[in-house]
């Protein structure tokens, strides 16, 4: 899977934050739902414009950026 097929940035939408293509749902928003305990099923049920592939793309996107050794102080 290529996350670039599902995640885009557009300066005109949410000031250029990464979003799921065809929506105004940011990667940050999706991660927030997951961190609050939402399941994949709950997200898909509440946001029917999303696909399972789009949710997986969020993780691919994060994996790629995490592998670029972006370290944040703890």
N, C-alpha and C positions, 0 to 999 in steps of 0.2 A: 504494500500500500504506500502510496505517495501522499503525505499529508497536504502537499501543495494543491492537490486536487480538491481539497475540502476547506482549507483555511487560507484566507486572504487578508490583506490590509488595504484600506482605502481611506485616504485622508478625509474624505467626505462623510465617512461613517465612524462614529465613536472616536473621532480624532486620530484615526489610523491604528487603533488597537487591533490585534489579530482577532478576526471574527470567523464564524462558520459561514462559508459562501452561501449567498442567497438569504441570509438572515441578518439581524442586528444583535445576535447573541455572540458575546465575546468569549474567547478561550478562558479568560479570567472568570467570567460569570459561570461557565460550566464547571470549572475547577472549584469555585465557591460552593456550588450545589453539592458536588461530590464531597467536599470537605465537611459539609454540614450533615452528611450521612445519606443524601439522596442516592437511590440505586439507579442503575442504568435504565431499568424499566420505568421508574418514576419520572425520570427526565424525558424519556421518549413519550410517555403518556401525556405529560404536561406541555411538551413542546413537539407536537407531531410533525413540524417541518424539519426536524432532525432525523437523521438515519443512524443506525448502529455504526456504519462506516465513518460517519462524521465524528461520532464520539471517540472511536478508535483513533481517528486522525489527531484528536487533541493529545492523546498519549504519545503518538509518534512524534508530534511537534515537540512535546516536552522532552522526550528521549533524545532527540537530536540536539536540542539546546543544552540539556544536561551533559551530554557527551562532549560538548565544546568546552568543558571544564570551567563553566561559570561558577565560581565559588562565592558564596555569600557568608559573611561572618556570622557565627552562631552566638 
